[in-house]
Amino acid sequence: GAKIRARKLPREVEEKLLEENAKLCKMQFGSPEATVIRNYIETCLELQWGKMSKGVADIKKARAILDEDHDGLQKVKERILEFIAVKQLAPELNGQILCLVGPPGVGKTSVARSIARATGRKYVRISLGGIRDEAEIRGHRKTYIGSMPGRIINALKQAGTFNPVILLDEVDKLTQDVHGDPTSALLEVLDADQNKAFRDHFMEIPVDLSECIFIATANTAATIPLPLIDRMEMIDMDSYSDSEKISIAKNHLIPKQLKRHGLKESNLRFTDAGLTEIIDGYTKESGVRNLEREIASVCRKTARGIVEGNFKSFTFEPGKAEKLLGPRKFLPDTVYAEDEIGVVNGLAWTQLGGEMLRIEVLSMPGSGALELTGSLGDVMKESARAAVSYIRKHAQELGVEEDFHKKYDIHIHVPEGAIPKDGPSAGITIATAIVSELSGRAFKQSYAMTGEITLTGRVLPIGGLKEKSMAALKAGVRKVIVPRENLKDVSEFDEAIKSGLEFIGVTRIDEVLSLALEEKKNGTEPA
């Protein structure tokens, strides 16, 4: 009892512990109930009740820390600096609940560690991938044998303060089963109004989580339940452009790998062109994980060469990659040299970044059958049907035979055949390819396009434009046709993308066709 009073705990906690201690005094030493109560009191006393990290008050110092740890990521940095600024003006401001959404390898987990450094708080990581029991979050009741508090209380115990940065890693990979739904347990943790008094099953006393900064990470928001999304501020972390990857490699990855392999800067130098060759030929990713692996591979081979006495220093430049890293793993996806009929450059978004998505259309004498191949999903197939219906309705204006749907079979194919594809953003590409094939007008290879089509010919906005634009630039495309509503996204793109590509905003499919297809040559008939 004296030990409990000496800790100067919050009143509610002290009363509860003294009550449990009084029960313990009446029990026989060594009995199972006594062990449970003793374990409970010790666990409660291990928590540093009311202890707070002092935090960083200097916003310039915080910015310097964020810039030192990560290149780019302006949205995330701005959001954290805003929090620090508001915390200075209103110290009673509660912690924040952010969710960083982005593909693997873009630095979601490492930016959380950097946020802890910048705000002067302790950092604790809770991995949520594969958790299926709500007791993992909220703890087990202390009547159970081997009961213990949940991961949130353990995180506070580990941090030793009540205002740490708690990273909830992979929040999109929580699963439900018969033991309850862990996402529902997280609702209380992540609700700014409720988490002032979070009740863990084991603790039985309210714990104040309102000073914590919670940062959740996810690869996609699609699998996170809506009530959970509603409680978090979603921040999208886009793929890195090539220039950003080179900057990250020079400022972070190369120094780290040189140190790890016992090399000095004088032993190994990477040129920008050499790094570009690794990025284009040996990695296909949104982030920089594989780039770091390839840099590590070059470091290992350089270290071996130095130890064997073959050379004292090495410069990695174009032409040296194949000797050190083997044949190229990924070949460049370039546009065709000549304009073709029925072959159109589309753009797609994947977890690995942007891709060129060629759409091929053939028409053959037949009875109007529509064949769709290339592992297409339902949404993409429906886009193709909508495109065909629009063309049937406006056949005369488009220079297409009005009864083409009775006289010709149409086959739409999207290579590569083994890769599943879905989504509505290839709508205008499919429509352009069909009109090109049926009217005999060639598609201009300097163009690529992305956008959803409606039955009335309107072009609707799409997502993932930054990644798609990077793929277009690499493939040698010069002009990208996008929905007009997406033009506002272009201002946030890398300078290399903005200067290398011309973005043309459209609202209707007729604008797309007049831009991307050659004028019809006299006497041309559909194939």
N, C-alpha and C positions, 0 to 999 in steps of 0.2 A: 504494500500500500504506500509506503514512504517513497519507493522508487517511482510509482505512478504519479504521486503528488509533486515530486521533484522535477518532473519533466515539463510542468506548466502546459498541459495539453488543453485543447478547446474543452469547454465545460461539459458538453454532451459526451465527448469521448472519455473524459476523466470519470464522469459518473458511471458510464457503462463498464469501464475497466475496474473501478472500485467495487461495483456490484458483482462482477464475475470473480474478482479476487476474494470477496467475502464468501462466495459459494465454495471457492477452492479451499479456503481455510477449514471449512466444515467437513471436507472430504478426506477419505483415507489416502495417504500418499501412495502413488503408484497405481491407483485404480484407473480404469480406462477413461472414466468421465473427467478425472483430475488431469490426465494427460491432454485431453481435448481442450480443456479450459486453459491449461498452462500454455499450450501451443498457440491458442487464440490471443492470449494477453501478450505473449512474446512477439507475435506477428504484428499486432497493433503498435507495440512500442518500437518496432523496427522502422516504422514510417516516420519521416521527419515532419511531423505535423506543423503546418504554417510556415515552414522554411522556404524562402524564395531566393532564386538567383538574382543578383543585383541588376543584371541586364546592361546592355550598351546604350548609353545616352547620346553618343556622338553619331549623328546620321552619316557624316562624311567617312568616319571609320568603318561603319557598317557597309557603306557602298564599296569602299576599298576592299573589304573582306570578300564580298559577293563577286566583285570583278576579278579578284585574284584567283578565286576558286573556279569560276566558270566564264567562258566566252559566250556572248549572245544572251539568250534567255531573258530579254528585256522585260517581258510581261511579268514574269515571276519576281524579278528584282524590284521593279516599280512597286508591286503589291506589298512586298516586305518592307520597303523603305517608307511607304505610306503608313503601314502599321506602326513602325517605330516612331514616325513623326507624330501620329495621333496619340500614341501612348505617352509621349512627352507632354502634350497639351492636356490630355485627359487620363491621368494615371489609373483611374478606376476602370478603364476600358478592359473588357474581358479578352481572353485569348481568341485566336482566330481558328476557323475550321476551313482548310483549303483542300482541294482535290486536284492533283496534277495528273492530267490524262495525256498519254502519248505512247508512241511505239517503244519497243525495248531498246535500251542503249542510248537514250537521249539525255540521261542524267537526272531522272526523277528522284531516285534514292539519294544520290550524292548531293543534289541541291538542298534536300532537307537537312543534311548534316551541315551544309554551308549556312543555312538559315539559322541553325542553332548557334553557330560561331558568330554570325553577324548580330544576333540579338543577345549574345552573352548568356545563353541558357544551356542547360544540360540536354543531351540528345539521347533518346531511347527509341529503338526500333522494335516494332511488334509485327511479325510476319503473319499475315492472315490467310495466305494461300492454303486451301484445302481444309480450313477449320470448319467443322460441321456441328459442333456442340456448343450451345449458347453458354454453358458453364465455363468454357474456355475464356469467355469475355467477362462473365458476371460472377464467376467463382462457384464453389460447391458449398452447400449448407454445412455448418461445422459439425452436425450430428453424424455425417458420413465418415467412415474410416478413411484416413489419408486425405481429408478435405483440405483445400487451400484456396486462397483468393484467386480471382481471375487475372488475366494478363494486364489489365489496365492498372490494378493495384500493384501488381508486381513491377510494372514499369515505373511507378512512383517510388517504389522501394529501391529499385535499381538506380534511379536518378538521384535520390537523396534530397529532392526538392519537390515543391508542389506546383512549380510553373515550368516544367521542361518542355522541349519540343518533342512530341510523340509522333513517330512515323508509323502510320497504319499501312504497311506495304501490301500491295496486291489486293486491294479491297474488292476488286471485281471477280476474285476467285474464291469467295466464300461460298460454301455449299449448304443446302438444307438436308436434314434427315430426321429420323424419329426422335432425336434428342432435342429438337427445337430448332429455331432459326437464328443463327448468330447475327444476321443483319438486323433483326428486330432488337437484339440486345444493344447493338451499336447505335440505334436511334436515340436512346437515352444519353449515351456518351457524347454524341455529336450534336445534341440540341442545346444551344446556348442558354435557353431558359430553364432546362431541366438539369443540366450537369453541375449546377451549384450544389446539388445534393444527390450525387450518384450513390445508389445503394448496391453494394456488392453482397451477394448471398452469404458469403463467409463473414464479412465485417459486421453486417447488421446495423452499422451506423453510417450516417450520410458523409460522403467524402466530396470535398469541393474540387471539381475539375475545371472550374471556369477560368482559371489563370493559365491553363495549359494551351499551347499552340498545337492543334492537331493537323497533321499533313497526311492525307491519304494519297496513295498512288494507284493508278489503274492503266491498263493498256487500252481499254475501251470502256466507254460509258454505257454501252448497250446492255451489258449484263449486270449493271448495278441497279437495285430496285429504286423506283421513283421516289419513295419517301426519303431514302438515304441521299439521293441526288439533291433533293429539295433542301437538305440541311447543310450542304457543303457549297462552297464557292468553287465552281469548276474553272480550272485554268488549263487551256490546251497548250501542250508543248510539241511544237511542230518538228518535222525532220530537219536535220542540219543541211545547209547547202554545201557545195564542195569547198567554197572559200572559207566557210565557218569550220569545216572539218580540218582544213589545212592549218588554220589558226589554232585550233584545239590541239592538233598533233604537235605543232612547234612549241606551244606554250606549256602544254601539260603532259601529253603522252610520251613524247620523245625524251624529255628530261627524266621522267619517271622510269622509263625502260632502260635508259643508259645507266642510271644509278643502280637499278636492280641487277644489271648484268656486269657491273664493275667496270663500265667504260667511261671515258671522259669525252667531253664535247669535241676534243681534238682527234679522237679515234674514229668517230662516225658522224658524218654530216648528211642530212637529207635535203635535196633541192625541192623547190615547190613542184617542179615538173615531175620529179620522181615520186612525190607523195600523190600527185594526181593520177599517175599510172597505177599505183596501188589501189586508190579509191575506185577507179573505173574498171580495172581488170581483175581485182582480187577480192573486192567486197561488194555486197549488194545489201544495203541496210540503211535505216533512217538515222541510227545513232553512230557510235564510233567503237563499239566493242571489237568487231572483227578487224577494223583498222589497227587497233592496239595490238591484236594478236599477230598481225602481219609485221608490224614494227618490231615486236618482240622477236619474231623469227629472224628478221634481218640482224638484230642485235646479237642473237645467239651465233649466227654464222660469222659475223664480224669478230666476236670474241674468240671463236675457234681459230679463225685465220690469224689473229694476233698471237695467240698462244703457240700455234704451229710455226710462227715466224714468217708467214707468207707476206704480210704487210703490217705497217704500223698505223696507217689510217685508211679510211675508205669513204668515198663519197657515193651516196645512192642517188643515181640520176637515171633518166630514161634509157632503156635498153639493158639495164642491169637486173631488172625485176625477174625476167624469165630464168636467168642463171641461178638466182638465189631462192626464188619462191616457186619455181616450176612454171608450167604453161599457164596462160591466163585462165581463170575460172569462169569469167563472164565476158562474153563478146559484146561489143557495142551494138546497140539497136539503132541503126541509121535509116534515114528515109531512102526510098528508092530513087535512083538517078533520073528516071523518066516518069512523066505523068501517066497514070494508068486509068482505065475504065473499070469501075466496080471495086476498086481497092482504095479505102479511105483511112487516114491516120486518126485514130481515136486516142484518148488518154485515160488511164485507169489509176486508181489509188489502191495500194496494198499496205500491209503492216511493214513491209520492207522499203516502202517509199513509192515513188511514181513509176509508171510503166507506159511504154507506147503500146497501144492496143489496135492492131490493124484489123479492119473489118472487110471481109471479102464477100462479094455477091456475084452469083452466076444466075443467068436466066436461060431456060431451055424450053423448047416447044413442049407443051403439056396441057394440063387441065386446071392450073391455078393452085397447085399444092405449094405449101410453104414449109421448107425444110430448114431446121435450125441446128447447127452442130458446133462443137467446141466447148463442151461441158458448161453450158449456159444455165444459170439459175432461173427461177420462175419470173422474177421481176424483169430480167433482161429479155426473156421471151415475150413478155407482155409489151415491153417497149417496142420490140420488132413488129408485133401485130398492130400496135397503135400507129407506127410509121407507115405500114402497108395501107391501113385504112385511110390515113390522111392522103396518101398518094393516089389511091383510087378515087377519092372525092375530087381531087384537084388535078387529075391526069392531064387534061387539055392544057391548062396553064403551064404545067411542068414539062410539056413536050413529050409526054408519054402516051402510048396507045391507050385509048379509053377502056378497051376490053382486055388489057394485059392480064388481068386476073383470071380470064377464061382461057387464054391462049398460051400462057407461059407458066412453068413451074419456077419458083424462086428458091434458091439455096443460099442461106446466109451462114458463113463460117467465120469463127473467131479463133485464130491460132494463139497460143499453143494449145492443142487439143486436150492435153492431159490436165491442164490447170483450170480448176473451177472458177467461173466468173459470174458475178451478179451485180445488181444495182441498176438504177435508171439512167445513169449519166451518159450512157452510150446511145441514147435515143436519137440525137441529131446526127450522130455518125452513121447509124444504121440507115436512117432516112436518106442521107446524102449518098451513101453507097448504092442504095436501091435505085434512086433517080439517075445516078451516073450510069449504071448498068442498063437501065431500060431506055434512057434517052441517048446513050452513046456519047455523053459528054465526059471527057477525062477529068480526073481529080488532080488539082495542083498540089504537088508533093511538098511545097514550101509551107503548107498549112497543116495544122492539127486542130482538133476540136473536142469539146466536151460540153454536155448539156442535156437536160431531160426534155422530151418532146410531149406535147399534149395532142389530143385528137384534132384540136382546132389549129394546130401548127404553132402554138406558143412555145417559147423556150424558157424552161424553169431553172432556177439556180441549183448548184451542186456543191459538194464539199471536197476537201483535199486538193484545192487548186495549186497551192505552193508546190507540193510534191509532184503533181502532174506537170507543172511548168518546168521543173528541173529536168524531168524526163524528156520533155519536148526539146529543151535547149541542148541536151546531150546528143539527141538523135539528129540534130541539124535542122530542126524546124525553125522558121523565122517568124511565122504569124500564128497566133493561137486565137481561135474563135471561142468565146465564152459567153454565158448568159450575162446580159447587161448588169444585172443585180450583183454579179460577182466582181465587177470592176473595182468596187471599194476595197476588196481584199488585196489588190495589187500593191497598194501603198506600203504594206507591211513587208513586201518581199525584199530579198537581197538585191543590192545594186546590180550585180552581174545578171540576174534574171530580168530586171527591168530594162537594162540597156541591151540585152541580147535578144529579147522577144518583143514583138508588137502585139498587144492584147486588143482584140476587136470585140466590143460588146454588141450582142444582138438580142432582139426580143421575139423574132419570128423565124421560122425555118426558111422562108423564101429569101431572107437576107443571107442566110448561110449558103444556100445553093448558088446565089448570084456571085458571092465572094469566092467560093471554093471550087466551082466547076468551070471548065473552059466553055466558051461559047460553042453552040452546036454547029458542027460542020454539015454542009448540005449533003443530003442523001444518006446520012448515017441511019442505020436501022439497029434496033436492039439485037444483041447476040442470040 
